[in-house]
């Protein structure tokens, strides 16, 4: 199961490193009270949700929110790549029962965790190719729900799920005592995109130890890029920086990153996306 899950003992990634997303941040911080201030819920005659489910298209920051939750609550971060785990389970065949038992033992032995189940709607995940009708969905759902239930039952752990295709998410995942609270991660356009890319631009300059950007007009660059998620904007930023690094390695006289440099990369990104993305009926994106 280690191939489908990754443990980070100290994530070291705070909410301040996420651009925008004020609403989702507030929801996640409310859930964090289950670990940081457990009496808070009791004082108001209620109790924490068993788990929260982040919904939103790829690249909007769902994984970052879960990682920041782990940092805020001083828990280790266990990221479960559900599509990859499912493929491993299919290959394991008759060992599924053994895997479930091992999972329970791991949860009991570990210190408090934030467990993040990424892409619960596994059959439509891009990582394994959308619309995987060849997978034995029934047995897989039995296995996955058992894993989720055993994780939630261990009260010392925080449990977060995510999907980029909520319109096809199976209702069993949001049943009582599973992922009871749905949080929509929908960045505000263009403010949240600009906020995210500025954070990464400042981080790049800090790593380089020098200014890398001219007085960039971020609104002019991202104001027309509605199809870009914050994660896409960050990749565009690094694509430009890599071009600059390549030119420098060739001994060329390289100027700082300009508005025009970024505009050209945005257009290249949009053209590439038009070639590889084909809309599917009912797809959340």
C-alpha positions as CSV (number, residue, x, y, z in Angstrom):
1,X,0.0,0.0,0.0
2,X,3.0,2.3,0.3
3,X,2.9,2.9,-3.4
4,X,-0.5,4.5,-3.1
5,X,0.2,6.5,0.1
6,X,2.8,9.0,1.1
7,X,3.6,10.1,4.6
8,X,5.1,13.5,5.4
9,X,6.1,13.7,9.1
10,X,6.3,17.5,9.2
11,X,4.5,19.1,6.2
12,X,5.8,22.6,7.0
13,X,3.2,24.3,4.8
14,X,0.9,26.9,6.2
15,X,-2.3,28.5,5.1
16,X,-0.4,31.7,4.4
17,X,1.2,30.0,1.5
18,X,-2.1,29.5,-0.2
19,X,-3.4,32.4,-2.3
20,X,-7.0,33.5,-1.7
21,X,-9.6,30.8,-0.9
22,X,-10.8,32.6,2.2
23,X,-14.0,30.6,2.4
24,X,-12.5,27.1,2.1
25,X,-9.7,28.1,4.5
26,X,-12.3,29.1,7.1
27,X,-14.1,25.8,6.7
28,X,-10.9,23.8,7.1
29,X,-9.8,25.9,10.2
30,X,-13.2,25.2,11.7
31,X,-12.6,21.5,11.3
32,X,-9.2,21.9,12.8
33,X,-10.8,22.7,16.1
34,X,-11.4,18.9,16.5
35,X,-7.6,18.7,17.2
36,X,-6.6,22.1,18.4
37,X,-9.6,23.0,20.6
38,X,-11.7,19.8,21.1
39,X,-13.8,21.4,23.8
40,X,-15.0,24.1,21.4
41,X,-17.7,21.9,19.9
42,X,-18.9,20.6,23.2
43,X,-19.3,24.2,24.5
44,X,-21.8,24.7,21.7
45,X,-23.6,21.5,22.2
46,X,-22.3,19.9,19.0
47,X,-19.4,17.7,17.8
48,X,-17.0,17.8,14.9
49,X,-17.9,16.4,11.5
50,X,-16.5,12.9,11.0
51,X,-14.7,14.0,7.9
52,X,-14.7,16.9,5.3
53,X,-14.9,16.6,1.5
54,X,-13.2,19.1,-0.7
55,X,-14.7,19.5,-4.1
56,X,-13.3,21.5,-7.0
57,X,-11.5,21.0,-10.3
58,X,-7.9,20.0,-10.5
59,X,-5.3,22.6,-9.6
60,X,-7.6,24.8,-7.3
61,X,-5.7,24.0,-4.1
62,X,-7.5,21.0,-2.4
63,X,-4.3,19.2,-1.6
64,X,-2.7,22.3,-0.3
65,X,-5.6,23.0,2.1
66,X,-5.3,19.5,3.5
67,X,-1.5,19.8,3.9
68,X,-2.0,23.2,5.6
69,X,-4.5,21.6,8.0
70,X,-1.9,19.0,9.0
71,X,0.6,21.8,9.6
72,X,-1.8,23.9,11.6
73,X,-2.8,20.9,13.8
74,X,0.8,19.7,14.2
75,X,-0.1,16.3,12.8
76,X,1.8,14.3,10.2
77,X,0.3,14.2,6.7
78,X,-0.7,10.9,5.1
79,X,-1.7,11.5,1.5
80,X,-3.6,8.5,-0.1
81,X,-3.7,8.6,-3.9
82,X,-6.9,6.7,-4.3
83,X,-6.6,5.9,-8.0
84,X,-3.1,4.5,-7.6
85,X,-4.2,2.6,-4.5
86,X,-7.1,1.1,-6.4
87,X,-4.9,-0.1,-9.1
88,X,-2.6,-1.8,-6.6
89,X,-5.6,-3.4,-4.9
90,X,-6.8,-4.8,-8.2
91,X,-3.4,-6.3,-8.8
92,X,-3.3,-7.7,-5.2
93,X,-6.5,-9.7,-5.9
94,X,-7.3,-12.0,-2.9
95,X,-5.1,-10.1,-0.5
96,X,-7.6,-7.2,0.0
97,X,-8.7,-8.5,3.4
98,X,-5.1,-8.6,4.6
99,X,-4.6,-5.0,3.3
100,X,-7.6,-3.8,5.3
101,X,-6.2,-5.4,8.5
102,X,-2.8,-3.9,7.9
103,X,-4.3,-0.5,7.4
104,X,-6.1,-0.7,10.8
105,X,-2.8,-1.7,12.5
106,X,-1.0,1.2,10.9
107,X,-3.7,3.7,12.1
108,X,-3.5,2.3,15.6
109,X,0.3,2.6,15.8
110,X,0.7,6.0,14.2
111,X,0.6,9.3,16.1
112,X,-2.2,11.7,15.2
113,X,-2.5,12.1,11.4
114,X,-4.3,14.2,8.9
115,X,-5.3,11.5,6.4
116,X,-6.1,12.9,2.9
117,X,-8.0,10.7,0.4
118,X,-7.3,12.3,-2.9
119,X,-9.7,11.7,-5.9
120,X,-12.3,9.5,-4.2
121,X,-14.2,9.3,-7.5
122,X,-11.4,7.0,-8.7
123,X,-13.0,5.7,-11.9
124,X,-13.0,9.2,-13.5
125,X,-9.5,10.3,-12.2
126,X,-7.2,11.6,-14.9
127,X,-4.3,9.8,-13.3
128,X,-5.6,6.4,-14.5
129,X,-7.6,7.6,-17.5
130,X,-11.2,8.8,-17.2
131,X,-14.2,6.5,-17.6
132,X,-12.4,3.3,-16.5
133,X,-15.3,0.9,-17.0
134,X,-13.0,-2.1,-16.8
135,X,-12.6,-1.7,-13.0
136,X,-14.6,-4.0,-10.7
137,X,-16.4,-1.0,-9.1
138,X,-18.5,-3.0,-6.5
139,X,-15.6,-4.8,-4.8
140,X,-13.5,-1.6,-5.0
141,X,-16.1,0.5,-3.3
142,X,-16.5,-2.1,-0.5
143,X,-12.7,-1.9,0.0
144,X,-12.5,1.8,-0.2
145,X,-15.4,2.5,2.1
146,X,-14.0,0.0,4.7
147,X,-10.7,1.9,4.6
148,X,-12.4,5.3,5.0
149,X,-14.6,4.0,7.8
150,X,-11.7,2.5,9.8
151,X,-9.8,5.8,9.4
152,X,-12.7,7.9,10.6
153,X,-13.4,5.5,13.5
154,X,-9.9,6.2,14.9
155,X,-10.8,9.5,16.6
156,X,-7.2,10.8,16.9
157,X,-6.9,11.3,13.2
158,X,-8.4,14.1,11.0
159,X,-9.9,12.8,7.7
160,X,-10.2,14.8,4.5
161,X,-11.4,13.6,1.1
162,X,-11.3,15.3,-2.3
163,X,-12.7,14.9,-5.7
164,X,-12.6,16.9,-8.9
165,X,-15.8,15.3,-10.3
166,X,-18.4,15.8,-7.6
167,X,-21.3,15.4,-10.0
168,X,-20.5,11.7,-10.3
169,X,-19.4,11.1,-6.7
170,X,-21.1,8.0,-5.3
171,X,-23.6,9.0,-2.4
172,X,-22.0,6.4,-0.1
173,X,-19.0,8.7,0.4
174,X,-21.1,11.5,1.9
175,X,-23.3,9.3,4.1
176,X,-23.6,10.0,7.8
177,X,-20.4,9.4,9.7
178,X,-18.3,9.6,6.6
179,X,-17.5,12.9,4.8
180,X,-20.3,14.8,6.4
181,X,-19.2,18.3,5.5
182,X,-18.8,19.4,1.8
183,X,-16.4,22.3,1.1
184,X,-16.4,23.8,-2.4
185,X,-13.0,25.0,-3.4
186,X,-13.7,27.5,-6.1
187,X,-11.1,30.3,-6.5
188,X,-12.4,33.8,-7.1
189,X,-11.4,35.1,-10.6
190,X,-9.0,36.7,-11.0
191,X,-8.0,37.8,-7.5
192,X,-7.2,34.3,-6.1
193,X,-5.2,33.4,-9.1
194,X,-3.2,36.6,-8.8
195,X,-2.7,36.1,-5.1
196,X,-1.4,32.5,-5.6
197,X,1.1,33.4,-8.4
198,X,2.4,36.4,-6.4
199,X,3.2,34.1,-3.5
200,X,5.1,31.8,-5.7
201,X,6.9,34.6,-7.5
202,X,8.1,35.9,-4.1
203,X,9.2,32.4,-3.1
204,X,11.2,32.1,-6.3
205,X,13.0,35.4,-5.7
206,X,13.8,34.3,-2.1
207,X,15.3,31.0,-3.4
208,X,17.3,32.9,-6.0
209,X,18.4,35.6,-3.6
210,X,17.8,38.3,-6.1
211,X,14.9,40.1,-8.0
212,X,13.6,38.0,-10.9
213,X,10.6,40.0,-12.1
214,X,10.0,43.5,-13.5
215,X,6.9,45.5,-12.4
216,X,4.6,42.8,-13.7
217,X,0.9,43.6,-14.5
218,X,-0.6,40.4,-13.2
219,X,-4.2,41.5,-14.1
220,X,-3.2,42.0,-17.7
221,X,-1.7,38.5,-17.7
222,X,-4.3,36.5,-15.8
223,X,-7.4,38.6,-16.4
224,X,-8.4,36.7,-19.5
225,X,-7.2,33.3,-18.4
226,X,-10.5,32.0,-16.9
227,X,-9.7,28.4,-17.9
228,X,-6.6,28.5,-15.8
229,X,-6.7,27.2,-12.2
230,X,-4.3,28.6,-9.6
231,X,-2.1,25.5,-10.1
232,X,-2.0,26.2,-13.8
233,X,-0.9,29.8,-13.1
234,X,1.9,28.5,-10.9
235,X,3.1,26.1,-13.6
236,X,3.1,28.9,-16.2
237,X,5.2,31.0,-13.8
238,X,7.8,28.3,-13.5
239,X,7.8,27.6,-17.2
240,X,8.9,31.2,-17.8
241,X,11.6,30.9,-15.1
242,X,12.9,27.7,-16.6
243,X,13.2,29.4,-20.0
244,X,15.2,32.2,-18.4
245,X,17.4,29.6,-16.6
246,X,18.0,27.9,-20.0
247,X,19.0,31.1,-21.7
248,X,21.4,32.0,-18.8
249,X,23.0,28.5,-19.1
250,X,23.7,29.3,-22.7
251,X,25.6,32.4,-21.7
252,X,23.0,34.8,-23.0
253,X,22.2,38.2,-21.5
254,X,18.9,37.5,-19.7
255,X,16.5,40.2,-18.7
256,X,14.1,39.9,-15.8
257,X,10.7,38.3,-16.3
258,X,8.4,40.8,-18.0
259,X,4.6,41.0,-18.4
260,X,5.1,40.1,-22.1
261,X,7.1,36.9,-21.2
262,X,4.2,35.7,-19.0
263,X,1.6,36.7,-21.5
264,X,3.3,34.6,-24.2
265,X,3.5,31.6,-21.9
266,X,-0.2,31.9,-21.0
267,X,-1.1,31.8,-24.6
268,X,1.0,28.8,-25.2
269,X,-0.6,27.0,-22.2
270,X,-4.1,27.8,-23.5
271,X,-3.3,26.5,-26.9
272,X,-1.9,23.3,-25.5
273,X,-4.9,22.8,-23.3
274,X,-7.3,23.2,-26.2
275,X,-5.5,20.4,-28.0
276,X,-5.6,17.9,-25.1
277,X,-8.9,18.6,-23.3
278,X,-12.1,17.3,-24.7
279,X,-15.3,18.2,-22.7
280,X,-17.3,15.2,-21.4
281,X,-21.0,15.3,-20.6
282,X,-21.5,15.9,-16.9
283,X,-17.8,16.7,-16.2
284,X,-17.5,19.2,-13.3
285,X,-14.7,21.0,-15.1
